[in-house]
Amino acid sequence: MEPDQAFLEYAVKALVDHPESVETTRTIDQMGVLLTLTVHPDDMGKIIGKSGKTAEALRILLRVVGMKGNARVNLKINEPMGGLRPSALAAEPEMKTVDQVVEEL
């Protein structure tokens, strides 16, 4: 395993609740190195962070690690379940009729 991929796995496993679900793949093309990260759906919020700050920090650190090996390193984070966010999965509250609301009063 290359140093950039090892660093990413080490950092991410320290952040998540399900380290056994962390998977990384490394590909090289004309744009440089692409690390693809897949984590447990419950851990997505921890990896993205508030306003994307954690993901941004991981990308910056990977660029620094890549500079040591003269490589441009990019990070792609796979979204689980077709990109549905946890808030989108929450059930909508049941709608009540006017008669039901009046009856409860």
N, C-alpha and C positions, 0 to 999 in steps of 0.2 A: 504494500500500500504506500502510495506517495505521501510526502509530508503534508501537502495541502489537504488531502482527503482525510488523513489521520487526525489533523488538527480539527477539521470540521466535525468529525464523529466525536472526538473527545469533548469539544465545547458543547455540542448539542445534547449529548447524553448527560452532561452535568446539569442541563436546564430542564429536561423533561421528566414526566412521571413514569413514562413507559420507554426506558432506554432500549429494551429488547426489540422495539418496533422501528428503531432508527435505521434507515438504509441510505447509503450514498452510492452513486455511480459517477465515474469519471470518464469524460470523453475529451478528445483533443481534435480540433479542427483549425481552419485558417484564422479564426477569431481568437484562438487561445484555448485555455482549459475551461471546460464547463463541468461544474459539480452539481449534480441533481440530488436534492434531499427529499426524502419521504419520511414522515413521522406519523404517529398515531393521531387520529382525528382530534382526540381530546387535548393533544399537546400543541395544536396549531397556534393557539393564542400566545403561548409562551415563546414560540419561535418567532412569530411576527412581532409581538410586543406592542405596546401602546403607540399608536400612530406609525407603526412599522419601524420603530427605533432599534429593536433587537435585531431584526433582519438586516437593517442598514449597517449596524455595528459588525455583524458577522461578515458582511460583504467587504467592509473596509479592512478588517483583519485578514481576510483571505487574500485581498490584493497585496497586503504587506508581506504575507507568507509567500505569495507568488513572486514578488519582486526579488526575493532572495534566490529563487531559481530561474530568474529572467523569464517568467511566464505571466501572461495575463489571465487571472483566475476570475471566473464569474460564477454566481450561485443562482440556481433555479430551485424554487421550493414548490413541490407538487401539492396541489390542493386535493384533499380527499373528497370522495363522493360527489364528483361533478361540480365542485366549487361551491357547494352550499355551505353557508356560514351557519354556526350554531343558532344565531338569532333567527335565521330564516327557517330553521327546523322547528322552532317553538310553535305549539298549536295556538291557533287563534281562539280568543275567548268566545264562548257560546253566546250567541245573540238571543236576547229575550224580547218577547212581544210586550207591548204597553200593558196588556191585560195581566201578564205574568208579574211585571214590576208592581203594578197596583195591588195585586193579590198579596204580594210579599209584604206590603206596607200594612 
